[in-house]
Amino acid sequence: MSVPMLRSAAAVCTTLSALAATSILGGPSVAKPFSITPCALHRTDAHHSEGVDTWDSEYTRPTGRFDAVLVFLSFPDSTPNATPAELTADHFPATSRYYEQASYGRFTLRPHPLKHWLRMPRPSTAYAMKRDWSVEDRAAYLRDAFAVADHEVDFSRYRVVYFVADPDAPGVDSDATKVVNLDTPMHVDGTDVRRVVTVFEKHPPDRLVLAHETGHVFDLPDLYHRPDDGKGDWDTYVGDWDLMGSQFGLSPDLFAWHKWRLGWLDPRQVACVRSAQPTRLTLEPLEAGPGVPVRGAAGAPAFGLGHGLKLAIVPTGPDSALAFEARGSAGNDRAGCRQGVLVYRIRSGAESGGGPVEVVDAHPHTDACWENSVYPPLADAPVALGESFTVPGEGVEVEVEGRTASGAWTVRITPGAHDG
């Protein structure tokens, strides 16, 4: 579900075999080959569980090319002011470009928008659209939408379905955009449709809102915190650091953990650190991929990264771990506030919206980028070059020792007594 702006998601790695971290530094504490098995948290019954040991077969893995249909719905009580072409341009190619960059070219989302409006049989106000939509009203809306669209759309051709409502209709609530998971799939055109993205966005819409909702189609959870009264900060868990936290974030690329879950990282790009002794690694910037320039040690654009180590993990319990990744200012993170090694906690037993991921703030007494960050206290969360930081409550220390000429980050991780 889209998040209010308060201040301004292929296969999971199934081959859990031994692997060696790329560009491990020499010295007395050189890491031995890693087995990522201990770090592959088990999937739990939690909605959108962050476990990576199995893939939920109810969801489609986002690799290769996905065709998506955009169906535009008007209502008898309103005449649309915008055209389907204009509403398509609100979301594409931005959504496709986001996933192309996030997946390093492993996933392509191709939109197929209808060129005209389809008229729903009832006024927009009859469906009582709102953020916490009743099951009955939502079901009535979907029944009518499928009925009017089935004459125009062959749903068997598409892997993703977007129903886009006229944003100017009086009953349309822009806060109601969400993915609807159908307990009983809708069987149309010989195929089962299990989930639909219902789009009620204003024109122009929130930035990257459709990319956020599409993440749910691929089993990614909401990472924002929803206050009980709906007031206050929503972004206290991850701040700017992942699209599933906020589509407004300055650094909205998906966490490396999510890229591992979705199958966009190879096993050799993930390291499980269990030794109590210091382990030295070279982490490539998360955003670095084929053809994506990052800033090298001298500040000049550098290419050639994209296949090295992206994620280091320290297990902290049967369903929890700490993750370490390097974040820069390129690709989806080009508007990033701070660079460095980002640390976050993962809990595979936490529900979507219940804090399955929480960024650890390496600078808890400062903040940054007040003018455009969604949550300035976490905008400067990464461990910067030359800094060391011990994760509170875990006894795990990370030190950012240097950067390579190509722009990778050299780090030392010491799990200490908490080695999983």
Buried (B, 14 or more C-beta within 10 A) or exposed (E): BBBBBBBEBBEBBEEBEEBEBBBBBEEEBEBEEBBBEBBBBEBBEBBBBBBBBEBEEEBBBBBEEBEBBBBBBBBEBBEBEBEBEEBBBBBBEBBBBBBBBBBBBBBBBBBBBBEEBBEBEBBBBBBBBBBEBEEEBBEBBBEBBBEBBEEEBEBEEBBBBBBBBBBBBEBBBBBBBBBBBEEEEBEBEEBEBBBBBBBBBBBEBBBBBBBBBBBBBBBBBBBBBBEEEEEEBBBBBBBBBBBBBBBBBBBBBBBBBBBBBBBBBEBBBBBBBBBEEBBBBBBBBBBBBEEBBBBBBEEEEBBBBBBBBBBBBBBBEEBBBBBBBBBBBBBBBBEBBBBBBBBBBBBBBBBBBBBBBBBBBBBEEEBBBEEBBBBBBBBBBBBBBEBBBBBEEBBBBBBBBEBBEBBBBBBBBBBBEBBB
